[in-house]
Amino acid sequence: MVDDVVLFRSQAALKMLREAVGGCLDWLWANPSDRSRFWAVAYHGVFRADLHSSPSQEALKSWEIRVQGHPAFGGDPLGDRTKWRP
């Protein structure tokens, strides 16, 4: 029962994140005046959900997209981040 509740809440949170990303205004997506840009917060949320839903850290598949200049997300260039919005 506890697993069902955790799964339900996780799915609901990811659905809300998808709706927030889909409804994000273009100027807000990568606003340079924001300390924590919207795209980075969304990326972090999805990455952590993937990490915590994996059976082990070793089982976590490597993401091909890395965030340039952010040590927590890797350091490879991303290119145009607006192209990976839903």
C-alpha positions in Angstrom: 0.0 0.0 0.0 2.8 2.5 0.8 4.4 1.7 -2.5 1.1 2.5 -4.3 0.9 5.8 -2.5 4.5 6.7 -3.4 4.0 5.7 -7.0 0.7 7.7 -7.2 2.3 10.8 -5.7 5.4 10.6 -7.9 3.3 10.3 -11.0 1.2 13.2 -10.0 4.3 15.3 -9.3 5.8 14.5 -12.7 2.5 15.3 -14.4 2.5 18.7 -12.7 6.1 19.3 -13.7 5.2 18.4 -17.4 2.3 20.9 -17.3 4.5 23.6 -15.8 7.2 23.1 -18.5 4.6 23.0 -21.2 3.1 26.2 -20.0 6.3 28.1 -19.3 6.6 31.3 -21.2 9.5 31.5 -23.6 11.1 34.5 -21.9 11.0 32.7 -18.6 12.4 29.4 -19.8 16.0 30.7 -19.9 15.8 34.1 -18.3 19.4 35.3 -17.7 18.3 37.4 -14.7 17.1 34.3 -12.8 19.6 32.6 -10.6 17.9 29.2 -11.0 16.6 29.2 -14.6 13.4 27.4 -15.2 14.9 24.8 -17.6 17.6 23.9 -15.0 15.0 23.4 -12.2 12.9 21.2 -14.6 16.0 19.2 -15.7 17.0 18.7 -12.1 13.5 17.4 -11.1 13.3 14.9 -14.0 16.9 13.7 -13.4 16.3 13.2 -9.7 13.0 11.4 -10.4 14.8 9.1 -12.8 17.6 8.5 -10.2 15.2 7.7 -7.3 13.0 5.4 -9.4 16.0 3.3 -10.5 16.5 0.1 -8.6 20.2 1.1 -8.0 22.6 3.9 -9.0 24.4 1.4 -11.2 21.1 0.6 -13.0 20.6 4.3 -13.8 21.1 4.9 -17.5 23.5 7.7 -18.4 21.7 10.8 -19.8 23.1 12.0 -23.1 22.2 15.6 -22.3 24.6 17.3 -19.9 24.4 20.9 -18.8 27.3 23.0 -19.7 29.1 24.7 -16.8 27.0 23.1 -14.0 29.1 20.5 -12.0 26.0 18.8 -10.6 24.7 18.0 -14.1 28.0 17.3 -15.9 29.9 19.7 -18.1 29.4 18.8 -21.8 27.9 21.4 -24.1 24.2 21.3 -24.7 23.6 23.6 -27.6 20.2 25.1 -28.0 18.2 24.1 -24.8 14.9 25.4 -26.2 14.8 22.4 -28.6 14.2 19.9 -25.8 11.1 21.4 -24.4 8.0 19.3 -24.8 
